[in-house]
């Protein structure tokens, strides 16, 4: 058999070698402590990095220099949490002398100012040569080596990001890894090697280019953005084939903003975040993986600045506003003063939020709202403690199962759950049982592709179909609950039948542990996520058989409004303030309270300070958000009274327009904690 027909053999060896490559990169990544220091330096150190200038001013208008650094534009960065104003790219007439204003698209909020470094991304010159039949095994071997090396690079990047800012953001690189492992792509390269008899660099470049062109023609902005991911992986494979190793970004030893035609998420992940204050690109959007990475890292970024290389050159003084999408070239004194005031207000807010970290999330009229944090892995507990959260309101355990060759054992899970419970004490931890399927696929679980995975065999449906996996997790949770206040939460329950089946499996686990003489918590509380409309509609029945409800607003909105939450083409339909959503939430809250159980919210609505007045007015007892959102949500809760929030709900219940309802809620929010919106 000729070499180019041995694709199955190659793939089998490739999978084994990739497993070894994964093991090889473990332990070589940045520690969480170092990553935390790096993030704090990025956010704070460069806000006031220059010594006092004339008149004692610091910050934006300071013009100091040091012995080791030549005079340059002052630098600062100011990360923010907020929305995005996607404007039309183009130059805006500036009334201020010497200043140029260009409007692009804000993709990562925040403000950054300093000298710019321009990165020229030159394409590799691909050698093309004929190969003989005798050369084919060698070309296949080189291809295999390059794939293994590329996968090792990506795994190392992914691990660094997981330890630095969380596994949710690291999962972005799953798409890259899928390109490296794509059977169709690999087999197409092998077939072309045999038919065209060219060197593997040329063959792979042609095949990958065809893939990219196909994606570019799809009428879906989210999928078109994935062309950047494919090109990034292809470039890495080609460089490894040519013996060049990873490409480095243009950089500077001093703090700077980076301008490039486009940036791959790996570029964003690997750059020195203590030096890069902000990002400017010609291409990209807020759905690009690089944009998602920028937001997670707290790096302000704008995209859609056409002809960036004609507008600026390395060393130019620029300021960017990642919320409005504005680029200021040679910003005037007036502009600097304006943004200086914004900087000072933001710093003051951060300082005040730090002061309330250890206070209770209690409204001004005395009602305590439990405010906890969402986590994905145990190493995020440090962030939970720093945020002032009351324990963990959502432990997304599926991330223990992703990106590994085998599912975690009962013992591994027990140690993870025990560790989280001990670190959360004296507060509690709500552990959501395995929620895979939909947009979360774990290859080690043998999940089959489905035409509509969000409505398929996911979450509790998968667990009930795979009792061995489900029971290992439940046993681990029951055992760990002896170390702390742990509750179990089942995801995607659609009715009583599923809930009773899940509880029956839980009872089986208790009987097994009892028989084995293993310690566990007999009276562990169980609850469910309300994220399927049918569960909301029959919440009165479900409430009699659980200890609590937690409303997963992300999926509840998606299912109730039939709007895919990751599809930008219909993003306008994904409206948290739709009357139907508010009615469903109210229905669930009322049913829970009537049955004597508490009701929380753990979706993105819980972390949106514009919607806190609505949620409190609807009667929600608990909120669980990202650690980064907790301080602002706490401030919002403390600034509101239940009476005002209930009046708001009475008013908006008469409205039928989602934007109008949102405007009413925002009006209350701004009136009571305006500083969080400045």
C-alpha positions as CSV (number, residue, x, y, z in Angstrom):
1,X,0.0,0.0,0.0
2,X,1.4,3.4,-0.9
3,X,2.2,5.9,1.9
4,X,-0.6,8.3,1.1
5,X,-3.3,5.7,1.8
6,X,-2.2,5.2,5.4
7,X,-4.4,7.9,6.9
8,X,-5.9,5.7,9.6
9,X,-2.5,4.7,10.8
10,X,-1.3,8.2,10.8
11,X,-4.3,9.4,12.7
12,X,-4.0,6.7,15.4
13,X,-0.3,7.4,15.9
14,X,-1.1,11.1,15.9
15,X,-3.7,10.8,18.7
16,X,-1.3,8.8,20.8
17,X,1.6,11.3,20.3
18,X,-0.7,14.2,21.0
19,X,-1.6,12.6,24.4
20,X,2.1,12.5,25.1
21,X,2.5,16.1,24.0
22,X,-0.3,17.2,26.4
23,X,1.6,15.5,29.3
24,X,4.8,17.1,28.2
25,X,3.5,20.7,28.4
26,X,2.0,20.3,31.9
27,X,3.9,22.1,34.6
28,X,5.6,24.5,32.1
29,X,3.0,27.2,32.5
30,X,2.7,30.5,34.3
31,X,1.6,30.1,37.9
32,X,-1.7,31.6,38.9
33,X,0.0,33.9,41.4
34,X,2.2,35.3,38.7
35,X,-0.8,35.7,36.3
36,X,-2.8,37.6,39.0
37,X,0.1,40.0,39.5
38,X,0.4,40.5,35.8
39,X,-3.3,41.3,35.5
40,X,-3.1,43.7,38.3
41,X,-0.1,45.4,36.8
42,X,-1.9,45.8,33.5
43,X,-4.9,47.3,35.1
44,X,-3.3,49.6,37.7
45,X,0.4,50.2,37.2
46,X,0.2,52.2,34.0
47,X,-2.8,54.3,34.9
48,X,-0.4,56.6,36.7
49,X,3.0,55.4,35.3
50,X,4.6,58.8,34.9
51,X,6.0,61.0,37.7
52,X,4.3,64.3,38.3
53,X,4.6,66.9,35.6
54,X,4.1,70.6,35.6
55,X,1.7,71.8,38.3
56,X,2.0,68.4,40.1
57,X,-0.4,66.6,37.7
58,X,-0.1,62.9,37.4
59,X,-1.7,60.4,35.0
60,X,-2.8,61.5,31.5
61,X,-1.1,64.8,31.3
62,X,2.2,63.9,33.1
63,X,5.3,64.2,30.9
64,X,7.9,62.5,33.0
65,X,10.7,60.2,32.0
66,X,13.3,58.0,33.7
67,X,17.0,57.3,33.2
68,X,16.2,53.9,31.6
69,X,13.4,55.1,29.3
70,X,13.6,57.9,26.7
71,X,10.9,60.5,26.8
72,X,7.7,59.2,25.2
73,X,4.0,59.8,25.3
74,X,2.5,59.0,28.8
75,X,1.0,55.6,29.0
76,X,-2.0,54.3,30.9
77,X,-4.7,51.6,30.6
78,X,-8.1,51.5,32.1
79,X,-10.0,48.3,31.9
80,X,-13.8,48.5,32.1
81,X,-16.8,46.4,32.2
82,X,-19.5,47.7,29.9
83,X,-21.2,47.6,26.6
84,X,-20.0,48.3,23.1
85,X,-20.8,51.0,20.6
86,X,-20.3,49.5,17.2
87,X,-19.8,52.6,15.0
88,X,-19.0,53.0,11.3
89,X,-15.3,53.1,10.5
90,X,-14.1,56.4,9.3
91,X,-12.4,59.7,10.2
92,X,-14.3,62.2,12.3
93,X,-13.6,65.9,12.0
94,X,-11.9,66.9,15.3
95,X,-12.3,70.5,16.5
96,X,-9.0,70.2,18.4
97,X,-5.8,71.3,16.7
98,X,-3.4,68.5,15.6
99,X,-5.7,65.7,16.6
100,X,-7.1,63.1,14.3
101,X,-10.2,61.0,15.3
102,X,-11.0,57.7,13.7
103,X,-14.1,55.8,14.5
104,X,-13.9,52.0,14.4
105,X,-15.7,49.4,16.4
106,X,-15.3,49.0,20.1
107,X,-14.7,45.3,20.9
108,X,-13.2,45.4,24.4
109,X,-14.1,48.2,26.7
110,X,-11.6,50.5,28.5
111,X,-9.3,53.3,27.7
112,X,-5.6,53.1,26.8
113,X,-3.0,55.7,25.8
114,X,0.6,55.6,24.9
115,X,3.1,55.1,22.0
116,X,2.0,52.6,19.3
117,X,3.9,49.6,17.9
118,X,2.9,48.5,14.4
119,X,3.1,44.8,13.7
120,X,3.6,43.9,10.0
121,X,2.3,40.4,9.4
122,X,4.1,39.1,6.4
123,X,2.9,35.8,4.8
124,X,5.4,32.9,4.6
125,X,6.9,32.3,1.2
126,X,5.9,28.7,0.6
127,X,8.5,26.6,-1.2
128,X,7.1,24.4,-4.0
129,X,9.0,21.3,-5.3
130,X,8.2,18.0,-6.8
131,X,8.6,14.8,-4.8
132,X,8.9,11.2,-5.9
133,X,6.9,8.2,-4.7
134,X,9.9,7.2,-2.5
135,X,9.8,10.7,-0.8
136,X,6.2,10.3,0.2
137,X,6.8,8.5,3.5
138,X,9.2,11.2,4.5
139,X,6.7,14.0,3.7
140,X,4.0,12.2,5.7
141,X,6.4,11.9,8.6
142,X,7.2,15.6,8.4
143,X,3.5,16.4,8.3
144,X,2.9,14.2,11.4
145,X,5.8,15.9,13.3
146,X,4.5,19.4,12.4
147,X,0.9,18.5,13.6
148,X,2.2,17.2,16.9
149,X,4.4,20.2,17.4
150,X,1.5,22.6,16.6
151,X,-0.8,20.8,18.9
152,X,1.7,21.0,21.7
153,X,2.0,24.7,21.1
154,X,-1.7,25.2,21.3
155,X,-2.1,23.0,24.4
156,X,0.6,25.1,26.1
157,X,-1.2,28.3,25.2
158,X,-4.5,26.9,26.4
159,X,-3.0,25.8,29.7
160,X,-1.5,29.2,30.3
161,X,-4.8,30.9,29.6
162,X,-6.7,28.4,31.8
163,X,-4.3,29.1,34.8
164,X,-4.3,32.8,34.0
165,X,-7.9,33.8,33.4
166,X,-10.0,30.7,33.5
167,X,-10.8,27.6,31.5
168,X,-13.9,29.2,29.9
169,X,-11.6,31.6,28.0
170,X,-9.1,28.8,27.4
171,X,-11.8,26.8,25.6
172,X,-11.5,29.2,22.7
173,X,-8.5,27.2,21.6
174,X,-10.6,24.0,21.3
175,X,-11.5,25.3,17.8
176,X,-7.8,25.5,17.0
177,X,-7.2,22.0,18.3
178,X,-10.1,20.7,16.2
179,X,-8.4,22.1,13.1
180,X,-5.2,20.2,13.9
181,X,-7.1,17.0,14.5
182,X,-9.6,17.4,11.6
183,X,-9.7,14.0,9.9
184,X,-11.1,15.4,6.6
185,X,-8.3,18.0,6.4
186,X,-5.6,15.4,7.2
187,X,-6.9,12.9,4.7
188,X,-7.3,15.6,2.0
189,X,-3.6,16.5,2.5
190,X,-2.5,12.8,2.3
191,X,-4.6,12.3,-0.9
192,X,-3.2,15.4,-2.5
193,X,0.3,14.3,-1.6
194,X,-0.2,11.1,-3.6
195,X,-1.9,12.7,-6.6
196,X,0.0,16.0,-7.0
197,X,3.4,14.8,-5.7
198,X,4.4,18.2,-4.3
199,X,6.1,18.9,-0.9
200,X,3.8,18.8,2.1
201,X,4.1,22.6,2.8
202,X,2.7,23.4,-0.6
203,X,-0.1,20.8,-0.4
204,X,-1.2,21.8,3.1
205,X,-1.2,25.5,2.2
206,X,-3.5,24.8,-0.7
207,X,-5.9,22.6,1.3
208,X,-6.1,25.0,4.2
209,X,-6.6,28.0,1.9
210,X,-9.6,26.2,0.3
211,X,-11.1,25.6,3.8
212,X,-10.7,29.3,4.7
213,X,-12.2,30.5,1.4
214,X,-15.2,28.2,2.0
215,X,-15.8,29.8,5.4
216,X,-15.4,33.3,4.1
217,X,-18.3,32.7,1.7
218,X,-20.7,31.7,4.5
219,X,-23.4,34.2,5.3
220,X,-22.7,34.1,9.1
221,X,-20.4,36.6,10.7
222,X,-19.6,34.3,13.6
223,X,-18.4,31.5,11.3
224,X,-16.6,34.0,9.0
225,X,-14.6,35.1,12.1
226,X,-13.3,31.5,12.4
227,X,-11.2,32.0,9.3
228,X,-8.8,33.8,11.5
229,X,-8.5,30.7,13.7
230,X,-7.9,28.4,10.7
231,X,-5.3,30.8,9.3
232,X,-3.6,31.0,12.6
233,X,-3.3,27.2,12.9
234,X,-2.3,26.8,9.3
235,X,0.5,29.4,9.7
236,X,1.8,27.5,12.8
237,X,1.8,24.1,11.0
238,X,3.6,25.6,8.0
239,X,6.2,27.3,10.2
240,X,6.8,24.0,12.0
241,X,7.1,22.2,8.6
242,X,9.7,24.8,7.6
243,X,11.5,24.5,10.9
244,X,10.9,28.1,12.0
245,X,8.8,27.7,15.2
246,X,6.2,30.1,16.4
247,X,6.0,33.6,15.0
248,X,6.6,36.5,17.4
249,X,4.6,39.7,17.6
250,X,6.3,43.0,17.2
251,X,6.9,44.4,20.6
252,X,8.7,47.0,22.7
253,X,10.4,46.8,26.1
254,X,8.3,49.8,27.1
255,X,4.5,49.9,27.6
256,X,2.7,50.4,24.3
257,X,-0.4,49.9,22.2
258,X,-0.2,47.3,19.4
259,X,-1.6,47.8,15.9
260,X,-2.0,45.0,13.4
261,X,-4.1,44.0,10.4
262,X,-5.5,41.1,12.4
263,X,-4.7,39.3,15.6
264,X,-5.3,35.6,16.3
265,X,-6.4,34.6,19.8
266,X,-3.0,33.0,20.3
267,X,-1.4,36.3,19.6
268,X,-3.5,37.9,22.3
269,X,-2.9,35.1,24.7
270,X,0.9,35.1,24.4
271,X,1.7,38.8,24.3
272,X,3.4,40.4,27.3
273,X,0.3,41.8,29.1
274,X,2.5,44.0,31.4
275,X,3.6,45.9,28.3
276,X,0.6,45.8,25.9
277,X,-1.9,48.5,27.0
278,X,-4.4,48.3,24.1
279,X,-5.0,46.7,20.7
280,X,-6.0,48.2,17.3
281,X,-6.8,46.1,14.3
282,X,-8.1,46.6,10.8
283,X,-10.3,43.5,10.9
284,X,-12.3,41.7,13.5
285,X,-15.5,42.2,15.5
286,X,-16.7,41.8,19.0
287,X,-17.5,38.1,18.3
288,X,-13.9,37.3,17.2
289,X,-11.9,35.1,19.6
290,X,-9.2,37.7,19.9
291,X,-11.9,40.2,21.1
292,X,-13.2,37.7,23.6
293,X,-9.6,37.2,24.9
294,X,-9.1,40.9,25.1
295,X,-12.2,41.4,27.2
296,X,-11.2,38.6,29.5
297,X,-7.7,39.9,29.9
298,X,-9.0,43.5,30.5
299,X,-7.2,44.9,27.5
300,X,-9.0,47.7,25.7
301,X,-9.4,47.0,22.0
302,X,-10.9,48.5,18.8
303,X,-11.3,47.0,15.4
304,X,-12.3,48.1,11.9
305,X,-9.7,50.9,11.6
306,X,-9.2,50.7,7.9
307,X,-5.7,51.4,6.5
308,X,-4.2,51.4,9.9
309,X,-0.7,51.2,8.4
310,X,-1.3,54.4,6.5
311,X,-2.7,56.2,9.5
312,X,0.0,55.5,12.2
313,X,3.6,54.4,12.5
314,X,5.6,53.0,15.4
315,X,6.1,55.6,18.0
316,X,3.0,57.7,17.3
317,X,1.1,58.9,20.4
318,X,-2.5,57.4,20.4
319,X,-5.4,57.0,22.7
320,X,-8.2,54.4,22.2
321,X,-11.7,54.2,23.8
322,X,-12.7,50.5,23.6
323,X,-16.3,51.3,24.4
324,X,-17.0,53.9,21.7
325,X,-14.5,52.5,19.2
326,X,-12.7,55.9,18.9
327,X,-9.0,56.2,18.0
328,X,-7.3,59.5,18.8
329,X,-4.0,60.1,16.9
330,X,-1.9,62.8,18.7
331,X,-4.6,63.4,21.2
332,X,-5.0,67.0,22.2
333,X,-4.6,68.4,25.7
334,X,-8.4,68.8,25.9
335,X,-9.0,65.2,25.0
336,X,-6.4,64.0,27.5
337,X,-8.0,66.2,30.2
338,X,-11.4,64.7,29.4
339,X,-10.2,61.2,29.6
340,X,-8.2,62.0,32.6
341,X,-11.4,62.9,34.4
342,X,-12.9,59.6,33.3
343,X,-9.8,57.8,34.6
344,X,-10.0,59.5,38.0
345,X,-13.7,58.7,38.4
346,X,-13.0,55.0,37.5
347,X,-10.2,54.7,39.9
348,X,-12.3,56.2,42.7
349,X,-15.1,53.8,42.0
350,X,-12.6,50.8,42.1
351,X,-11.4,52.1,45.5
352,X,-14.9,52.4,46.9
353,X,-15.8,48.9,45.6
354,X,-12.8,47.5,47.4
355,X,-14.0,49.1,50.7
356,X,-17.3,47.2,50.5
357,X,-15.8,43.8,49.6
358,X,-16.4,42.3,53.0
359,X,-19.8,43.9,53.6
360,X,-23.2,42.2,53.2
361,X,-25.2,42.4,50.0
362,X,-28.2,43.9,51.7
363,X,-30.6,46.4,50.3
364,X,-31.1,49.8,51.8
365,X,-34.4,48.6,53.4
366,X,-32.8,45.6,55.0
367,X,-33.3,42.6,52.7
368,X,-30.3,40.4,52.3
369,X,-29.7,39.1,48.8
370,X,-27.3,36.1,48.7
371,X,-24.5,37.1,46.2
372,X,-22.2,34.3,45.1
373,X,-19.8,33.6,42.3
374,X,-19.8,31.3,39.3
375,X,-16.7,29.1,38.8
376,X,-15.4,26.5,36.4
377,X,-12.3,25.1,38.2
378,X,-11.1,24.9,41.8
379,X,-8.2,27.3,41.2
380,X,-10.7,30.1,40.7
381,X,-11.5,30.2,44.4
382,X,-8.9,32.8,45.0
383,X,-10.8,35.2,42.7
384,X,-14.0,34.3,44.6
385,X,-12.5,35.3,47.9
386,X,-11.1,38.5,46.5
387,X,-14.5,39.5,45.1
388,X,-16.3,39.3,48.4
389,X,-18.8,36.7,47.1
390,X,-20.7,34.5,49.5
391,X,-19.4,31.2,48.3
392,X,-20.1,29.6,44.9
393,X,-23.6,29.8,43.4
394,X,-22.7,27.8,40.3
395,X,-19.8,25.3,39.9
396,X,-19.8,24.3,36.2
397,X,-18.3,20.8,36.7
398,X,-18.2,20.1,32.9
399,X,-14.9,21.9,32.7
400,X,-13.4,19.1,34.8
401,X,-14.3,16.7,31.9
402,X,-13.2,18.8,29.0
403,X,-9.8,18.7,27.2
404,X,-8.7,15.4,28.6
405,X,-8.3,11.9,27.3
406,X,-10.5,10.2,30.0
407,X,-13.3,11.4,32.2
408,X,-12.1,12.3,35.7
409,X,-12.4,9.4,38.2
410,X,-14.7,9.6,41.3
411,X,-11.6,10.2,43.4
412,X,-10.4,13.1,41.3
413,X,-13.8,14.7,41.4
414,X,-14.1,14.1,45.1
415,X,-10.8,16.0,45.7
416,X,-11.9,18.9,43.5
417,X,-15.3,19.3,45.2
418,X,-13.8,18.9,48.7
419,X,-11.2,21.5,47.9
420,X,-13.8,24.0,46.7
421,X,-16.0,23.4,49.7
422,X,-13.2,23.9,52.1
423,X,-12.0,27.2,50.4
424,X,-15.6,28.5,50.3
425,X,-16.3,27.9,54.0
426,X,-18.2,29.2,55.9
427,X,-20.2,29.9,52.7
428,X,-21.8,27.2,50.6
429,X,-21.2,25.7,47.2
430,X,-23.8,24.7,44.6
431,X,-22.4,22.0,42.3
432,X,-24.2,21.7,39.0
433,X,-24.0,18.1,37.7
434,X,-22.4,17.5,34.3
435,X,-23.8,19.8,31.6
436,X,-22.3,18.6,28.3
437,X,-23.7,18.7,24.8
438,X,-24.9,21.9,23.1
439,X,-21.8,24.1,22.8
440,X,-19.8,22.0,25.3
441,X,-18.5,18.8,23.8
442,X,-16.3,16.4,25.7
443,X,-14.6,14.0,23.3
444,X,-13.7,11.6,26.1
445,X,-17.4,11.0,26.8
446,X,-18.2,9.8,23.3
447,X,-20.8,12.5,22.6
448,X,-22.2,12.1,19.1
449,X,-22.9,15.1,16.9
450,X,-26.5,16.0,16.6
451,X,-28.4,18.2,14.1
452,X,-29.6,20.4,16.9
453,X,-27.3,19.8,20.0
454,X,-28.9,22.5,22.1
455,X,-32.2,20.5,22.0
456,X,-30.6,17.1,22.0
457,X,-29.0,14.7,24.5
458,X,-27.3,17.2,26.8
459,X,-27.0,17.9,30.5
460,X,-29.4,15.8,32.6
461,X,-30.5,13.8,29.6
462,X,-26.9,12.7,28.9
463,X,-26.4,11.9,32.6
464,X,-29.5,9.7,32.8
465,X,-28.4,8.0,29.6
466,X,-24.9,7.3,31.0
467,X,-25.5,6.2,34.6
468,X,-21.9,5.1,35.2
469,X,-20.6,8.6,34.6
470,X,-23.5,10.2,36.5
471,X,-23.1,8.0,39.5
472,X,-19.4,8.6,39.8
473,X,-20.1,12.3,40.0
474,X,-22.9,12.0,42.4
475,X,-20.9,9.7,44.7
476,X,-18.0,12.2,44.7
477,X,-20.4,15.1,45.6
478,X,-22.0,13.1,48.4
479,X,-18.6,12.3,49.9
480,X,-17.3,15.8,49.5
481,X,-20.4,17.3,51.2
482,X,-19.1,16.0,54.5
483,X,-16.4,18.7,54.3
484,X,-18.6,21.7,53.7
485,X,-22.0,23.1,52.8
486,X,-22.5,21.6,49.4
487,X,-25.8,21.4,47.4
488,X,-26.5,19.5,44.2
489,X,-28.2,21.1,41.2
490,X,-29.5,19.3,38.1
491,X,-29.3,21.2,34.8
492,X,-31.9,21.3,32.0
493,X,-34.7,19.6,33.9
494,X,-37.8,19.8,31.7
495,X,-40.4,18.1,34.1
496,X,-41.1,15.9,37.1
497,X,-40.1,12.7,35.3
498,X,-36.5,13.8,34.8
499,X,-36.2,15.2,38.3
500,X,-37.5,11.9,39.8
501,X,-35.2,9.8,37.7
502,X,-32.2,11.9,38.7
503,X,-33.2,11.7,42.4
504,X,-33.6,7.9,42.1
505,X,-30.0,7.6,40.9
506,X,-28.9,9.8,43.8
507,X,-30.6,7.4,46.2
508,X,-28.9,4.5,44.5
509,X,-25.5,6.2,45.2
510,X,-26.4,6.8,48.8
511,X,-27.3,3.1,49.2
512,X,-24.0,2.0,47.6
513,X,-22.0,4.3,49.9
514,X,-23.9,3.2,52.9
515,X,-23.3,-0.4,52.1
516,X,-19.6,0.3,51.5
517,X,-19.3,2.1,54.8
518,X,-18.1,5.3,53.1
519,X,-19.0,8.6,54.8
520,X,-21.3,10.9,52.9
521,X,-23.9,13.6,53.7
522,X,-27.4,12.0,54.0
523,X,-29.4,15.2,54.0
524,X,-27.7,17.0,51.1
525,X,-30.0,19.5,49.5
526,X,-30.9,19.2,45.8
527,X,-32.2,21.9,43.4
528,X,-32.7,22.4,39.7
529,X,-31.8,24.9,37.1
530,X,-34.9,26.5,35.5
531,X,-33.7,27.0,31.9
532,X,-36.3,25.2,29.9
533,X,-39.7,26.9,29.5
534,X,-41.6,23.8,30.4
535,X,-39.9,23.8,33.8
536,X,-40.9,27.4,34.4
537,X,-44.5,26.6,33.4
538,X,-44.7,23.7,35.8
539,X,-42.5,25.2,38.5
540,X,-45.3,24.8,41.1
541,X,-45.1,21.0,40.7
542,X,-41.3,20.9,40.7
543,X,-41.0,23.2,43.8
544,X,-42.5,20.5,46.0
545,X,-39.7,18.1,45.3
546,X,-36.5,20.3,45.5
547,X,-34.9,22.6,48.0
548,X,-34.2,25.6,45.7
549,X,-34.5,26.9,42.1
550,X,-31.7,28.6,40.2
551,X,-32.8,30.3,37.0
552,X,-30.4,29.9,34.1
553,X,-31.3,33.0,32.1
554,X,-28.9,32.3,29.2
555,X,-30.7,29.2,28.1
556,X,-34.2,30.3,29.3
557,X,-34.1,33.3,27.0
558,X,-32.7,31.2,24.1
559,X,-35.3,28.6,24.4
560,X,-38.3,30.8,25.2
561,X,-37.5,33.3,22.3
562,X,-36.2,30.6,19.9
563,X,-33.0,32.8,19.5
564,X,-29.6,31.1,19.3
565,X,-27.5,33.2,21.7
566,X,-24.3,32.7,19.8
567,X,-25.7,33.7,16.4
568,X,-25.0,37.3,15.7
569,X,-27.5,37.4,12.8
570,X,-30.4,37.2,15.3
571,X,-28.7,38.7,18.3
572,X,-31.4,41.4,18.3
573,X,-33.9,38.8,19.3
574,X,-32.0,37.8,22.5
575,X,-33.7,40.2,24.9
576,X,-33.5,39.6,28.6
577,X,-36.2,42.3,29.2
578,X,-38.7,40.6,26.8
579,X,-42.1,40.5,28.7
580,X,-42.2,36.8,28.2
581,X,-38.9,36.3,30.1
582,X,-40.0,38.6,32.9
583,X,-43.3,36.7,33.3
584,X,-41.5,33.4,33.3
585,X,-39.1,34.6,36.0
586,X,-41.9,36.0,38.1
587,X,-43.8,32.7,37.7
588,X,-40.8,30.7,38.9
589,X,-40.2,33.0,41.9
590,X,-43.9,32.9,43.0
591,X,-44.0,29.1,42.7
592,X,-40.8,28.7,44.7
593,X,-41.9,31.1,47.5
594,X,-45.3,29.5,47.7
595,X,-43.6,26.1,48.3
596,X,-41.2,27.7,50.9
597,X,-38.0,27.4,48.8
598,X,-35.6,30.2,47.7
599,X,-35.1,31.2,44.1
600,X,-31.8,32.5,42.6
601,X,-30.5,33.6,39.2
602,X,-27.2,32.4,37.9
603,X,-27.2,33.5,34.2
604,X,-25.7,36.6,32.7
605,X,-28.7,38.7,33.9
606,X,-27.4,38.2,37.4
607,X,-24.2,40.1,36.6
608,X,-25.8,43.0,34.7
609,X,-26.1,46.0,37.0
610,X,-28.7,47.5,34.6
611,X,-31.0,44.6,35.4
612,X,-30.5,44.2,39.1
613,X,-33.5,46.5,39.9
614,X,-35.8,44.3,37.8
615,X,-34.5,41.0,39.4
616,X,-34.9,42.3,42.9
617,X,-38.4,43.7,42.1
618,X,-39.4,40.3,40.7
619,X,-38.6,38.8,44.1
620,X,-35.3,36.9,43.4
621,X,-33.5,35.8,46.6
622,X,-30.0,35.2,45.3
623,X,-27.7,36.2,42.5
624,X,-24.6,34.4,41.2
625,X,-22.3,36.1,38.7
626,X,-18.7,36.0,37.6
627,X,-16.2,37.0,40.3
628,X,-15.3,40.1,38.3
629,X,-19.0,41.3,38.4
630,X,-19.6,40.6,42.1
631,X,-18.3,43.9,43.5
632,X,-20.5,46.0,41.2
633,X,-23.6,43.9,41.7
634,X,-23.0,44.2,45.5
635,X,-22.9,48.0,45.2
636,X,-26.1,47.9,43.1
637,X,-27.9,45.8,45.7
638,X,-26.8,48.0,48.6
639,X,-28.0,51.1,46.8
640,X,-31.5,49.9,46.1
641,X,-34.6,49.3,48.2
642,X,-37.0,46.5,47.5
643,X,-39.9,49.0,47.6
644,X,-38.4,50.9,44.7
645,X,-37.7,47.8,42.7
646,X,-41.2,46.4,43.2
647,X,-42.7,49.7,42.0
648,X,-40.5,49.4,38.9
649,X,-41.8,45.9,38.2
650,X,-45.4,47.1,38.6
651,X,-44.7,49.9,36.0
652,X,-43.0,47.8,33.4
653,X,-45.6,45.0,33.7
654,X,-47.8,47.3,31.7
655,X,-45.2,47.7,28.9
656,X,-44.8,45.5,25.9
657,X,-41.5,46.8,24.4
658,X,-38.3,45.2,25.6
659,X,-36.0,48.3,25.0
660,X,-38.5,50.5,26.9
661,X,-38.5,48.1,29.8
662,X,-34.7,48.1,29.8
663,X,-34.7,51.9,29.8
664,X,-36.9,52.0,32.9
665,X,-34.6,49.6,34.7
666,X,-31.5,51.5,33.7
667,X,-33.1,54.8,34.8
668,X,-33.5,53.4,38.3
669,X,-30.0,51.9,38.2
670,X,-28.4,55.2,37.1
671,X,-30.4,57.2,39.7
672,X,-29.0,55.0,42.5
673,X,-25.5,54.1,41.4
674,X,-24.6,56.4,38.6
675,X,-20.8,56.0,39.3
676,X,-20.9,52.4,38.1
677,X,-21.9,53.7,34.6
678,X,-19.5,56.6,34.2
